[in-house]
Amino acid sequence: MKKTLQLTFFTLFTSLLFSCSTVPGTGRTQFTPIPSGTMMSMSSGEYSKVIKQAKLSDDKEKVAMVRRVGKRIAAAVDQLLQEEEIEMKFDWEFNLIVDDKQANAWCMPGGKIAVYTGILKYTKDETGLAVVMGHEVAHAVAKHGNERMAQGLGVSLLSIALAVSLNEQDPTTRNLFLGAFGAGAQYGVLLPFGRHQETEADKLGVQLMARAGYDPYAAIPFWQRMAKASGGKKPPEFLSTHPSNETRIKNLETFIPEAAIYYFP
Ligand SMILES: [Zn+2]
């Protein structure tokens, strides 16, 4: 019994020790107490459940476009991680889900991506789609979901112990996970990303799309279209009221020229 307790504390201590990481592309130090192995296994489990229940698009051209953009962004992530000598595991999957009412997209840890057909009327073309996918992949690369989940659990020793032994079948954990990745909208669970996370995803997102060979300046008209269309009513992933549309565009105006140095059409 005493040994088990010692082991628990040892696990706790080491998980705390190794739970700081650096965000690629922005250099921010972050606290991500949930082990990446746990996040990865939850991700693949939850992703396959969502995909199994969803109606996948059979529009060959659009599906091919989603995969093409996804692969190019994935290669951009590889390039960035190599440059910064950061190790992160990916097992990319890209799917287009038929739901014209959902102007949404998300990316779970490990690069499990869903794009909903409802967002295609705002993205308009492949470059517009790269804005959205770059932004979503940026959330995953910056481990924003891990940060959200940790906040949802409440960062205490006890909760970290809980997180270490997360039971993937536990509905509370599942909801927290789905909510933290913007994938819980259909189930009524949503933990919108915070303002700083959104800004960071915008900054890293335009860099990724530029590295992938897409013109990062397309981000401004895309967000302008989203702002105009939403008229106060925002689609799920973009539910967060921060940053305001004006702030977002103003920020992008400083991020894009920095990103454009990576853009080779
Ligand atoms: Zn976002």
Residues whose N, C-alpha, C, O or C-beta is under 5 A from the ligand:
A	BS01	ZN	E198 A201 E237
